[in-house]
Amino acid sequence: MGFFEKLKNGLFKSRSSFFGRIRSLFSSGVDEETLEELEEMLICADVGYSSTEKIIERLRAKTKEEKIKDPDSAVVALKEILCDILGKGKPLELGSKPSVVLVIGVNGVGKTTSIAKIASNLKKDGKKVVLAAADTFRAGAIEQLQIWADRVGVELIKQSEGADPAAVVFDATHAAVKRDADVLIVDTAGRLHNKKNLMQELAKINRVIERELPGAARETLLVLDSTTGQNAVNQAEEFKNVADITGLILTKLDGTAKGGIIFAIKEKLDIPVKYIGVGEGADDLQPFVPSEYVDALFE
């Protein structure tokens, strides 16, 4: 099964609860009453108030300007607007050898499994990957990452629980160079309850990377659990205040009926979604392609 089919299956809840009903909503035309119903539907799908208002406003103008009456044309117009909001997909910036990917996120969002899945994807693309276990204060985090590293077949650089995360990253940068690795993926902490400590920790890690790998391409990815809805937006805002986030990983889209959260996040933060996850398998996390995502919401 290709990823688009997995994506369609994964978005079944969102499609059956909200987006799949839009075509029938347009069956009697696109008037103000229909737009009001659509507005309510989008808000319930966690698209967000601000995003929904912009979508409705643009659809109203587009249908009037192009004299759209039939349901199919109205759906096409709406899909074009949704794709435009999401923008173009942005792949990881991996322009140096090694490149560095820092991954952050609170407990339970799927951070460790996302790291393993990205490593698996990169390995299939022919890249050599090294992982660094720099989330040293969460109980079991190192062991969990080791299990995934063994499963995927990549090397993990680690120290004991409670070790200085920057020291782990120091070791990992040298290991990545020595192993001629293409990508170093660093599992970092996500303790939002103490923002000052988190900010200092990330700053220290970044200083080590700058010193040991000068000029290395660097990504900082935030993992968000889509099943938490608007709380995911709040988390992203909080992390944006303490880290230079370059992209998002949205997990567990197969577990929510509110797949519209991706639009709320994009509108509120303007941070590109780089990966989406629709299952537990290694191939169930893939680079985000906006047009495919929108198609899967409706088909």
N, C-alpha and C positions, 0 to 999 in steps of 0.2 A: 504494500500500500504506500503510495506517494505521500509526501507531507501535506499536500493540499487536501487530500482525502482525510488525513488525520485531523487537519485543521477544521474541515467541515464537520467531522464527527465530534471534535472537541468543542466546537461552538454550538452544538445541538441545543443546549439549554437556552443560550442567548437567542438563537434563531427561533426556537419554538415559542419562547415566552414573549419575545418582542419583535425582532427585526423581520422574521418570516411572515408576520401578520400585516406588514406595511403595504404589500401589494394589494391585499383585499381592502385595506383602508382606503386606497385610492380608486377603488372600483366605481365609485359614484362621482369621480372627478376630484380636482384639487381646489377646494374652496376654504374659507376661513374656518368652518367647522371641522373639516378634515385636518387642517393645520394645527388646530387646537388639540385634537386627539393625538396627532403625531407628536406634538410637544410633550404631552403627558407621558406618552409611551417612551420617548427618548430619555426623559428625566428618570422614569422608573428603571430604565436600563443603565443608570449611572453615567449617562453621557455628561451630566452636570448642567446646572442652570445657565451659566454663561455660554457654554458651547452650544447648548440647545437653542438658545435665543438667536445666536449667529447662524446656525443651520436653518432654522425656520425662516429667518429674514432673507437669507440667500435663496432658499427654495421658493419662497413667495415671489421674489423678483424674477427668478429664472423661469418659473412657470408662466408668469404674465408676459415676460419679454418674448419667450419662444412659443407662447400660446399652447402650452402642454395641457392636454385633457385626459389622455388614456393612461391607465395604470402603469403599463410597461415603460412608457416614456418618462413618467413621473419618478419611477424607481431608478431608472438610469440617471436622471438628473440628480436625485438624492445621493446616489452612489458616487457620482462625480464630485459632489460637494464634500462628502465624507473623505474621499481619497485626497482631495486638495487640502483639507484640514490636517491630515496626517503627514502630508508631504512625501518626499521620496525616502525610501529606505536608505539608511547609512550603515555601511559595513564597518567592522572594526578597523581602526587605523593601525596597521601592522607594517609600517614603512621602514623599520629598522630590524637588525638582528643582533641581539634579541629585542623584541618588543615586549612591553610590560602591560599586563591587564590586572588592575586592582579590583577586587569584587567585595562590596559591602552590602549589609542587609541585616535586619533584626532576626532573632531566632525564629525558626518555623516557616520562613518564607520560601525555603528551597534553595538557599545559597550554595550549600555544599554540593548538592546534586547538579545545580546549574553549572558550577565550575567544572565538574566531571564531564558533563555533556558538551560544554564548549571545548574542553580538551579533546574529547572524542571526535567532535566535528573537525577540529583543526588537524588532528592526527590523520583522519581520512583524506584531508586535503594535502597530505604529504608533509606536514609541518611537525617538527620535533618540539615537544612541549614539556616543560618542567613546572611542577606545582610547588608553592610555598605555603606551609601551614602557619600563618601569622595570626590566626585567631586563637591565641594561646591561653586565654582566660576562660573560655566557655568549656565546661566539662564535657569531655568526649569529642570535642571538635576535631582534634588531631587524629584520633583513632578512626573517626567517621571518614575523614578525608583520605586516610591511608587505605581504607577498604575500597573506596571509589578509585583511587589511583591504581591500585592493583587490578581492579576490574577493567579499567580502561587501558592499562598498560603504559602508564607514564610514571616518571620518577617524582617522588615527593621529598622535598627538603623540610626537615622538621627539627625541633628541639623538644625539651620536656614541657609539660603543662606549666603555665605561669612564667615562661621565659619571656624576655624582651622581644616583642614582635619585630622591632627594627633589626635586632641581631639575627633573627631568622631570615629576614629579607636580605641582609648583608651576605649571609651564607648562600642564599638562593641566587643572588646576582652572580656570584663567582661560579656557582655550579652551572648556571645557564651558559656562561661564557665557555667554561671548560668543556661542557657537553656539546657545544656548538648548537644550542637550542635556538629555535626560531621565536618562541613565545614563552615568557614566564608569566604564569597566572598566580596571583597572590590572594589567598583567602585572608581577609582582614576583618576586624571586629565591627559590630554594629550596635554598640551599646548607647542608645539614645538617651538613657536616663542620666548620663553624665556627658553632656556635649563637650565640655571643656577638655576632659580626658581624651575623648574620641578625636577631637580636632588636633590635640597635641600629638597623639599617637600617629595619625595619618600624616601630619606634617613631618614627623621624625622619619617615617617610612619613606616619604617622598624625597627627603634630603639624602637618605642613603642611596636611593635609586639615582638621583641626580649626580651624586658623587661617584658611584661605582659604574654607572652606565650612562655617561654624559651623552645627551642627544638622543636617547632612546625614545621611540614612539611610545606614548602612554595613554591608556584608557582607564577611567574610573567608572565602573558599572555598578548601579544600584539595583538589587533584586527586590521586586515587589510581588506580593501575593494578591492576585486579582480578586480572590474571593472575599477580601476585606473591603472591597468597594471604595467608598470615599476616604476611608482610613488610609488606603494606599497613597492617595493624593497628599494627605496630611504628612505621612511618613516621608514622602519625596521632598516636600517643602522643608521639613526639619533637616533632612540630610543635606539638602542643597545649601543650607546655612552654614554647614561645617565642612563641606567637601566640594571640590570642583568636579561635579558629576558630568561625564561626557555621554552617558547612555544608560538606558534602562533595560532590565530583563523582567518581563512580565510573565509570572508563572501561574500554573493551575487554572488556565482559562477553561479547561474542560470541567472544572468544578463549580462554575458560576453561571448564573443566568444573566449576569450583568456585564457582558463583554464590552459595553459602551464606555467602561471606565478608561479605556485607552484614549478616547477623545478628550475626556476631562483632564487627564494627565498632560496630554500634548498642549491643550489650550492654556492650562494654568501655568505650566512650567517651561514649555517649549524645549524640552529635553528629548532627543530622539529615542524611540524604542528600538533597540538593536537586536533583541532576541525575544521570542515568545515561546511559551511551553504549554503543551496540551496533553501531557501524559508523563508517565514515569520512565519510559524507555529512553535509551541513549539518543535515539533519533527523534525524540518527541520535543526537543528544543532546537529551534532553527532560526536563522536570521529572519528578521521581520521584513515582509514584503507588503506594504500597505494595500495595494490593489487586490492581492490574494485574500488578505484579511477581510476587506469589505465584501468581496464576492462570497466568501465563506459565511458571512453573517446573513446573507440573503438567500443563498442557494440550498 
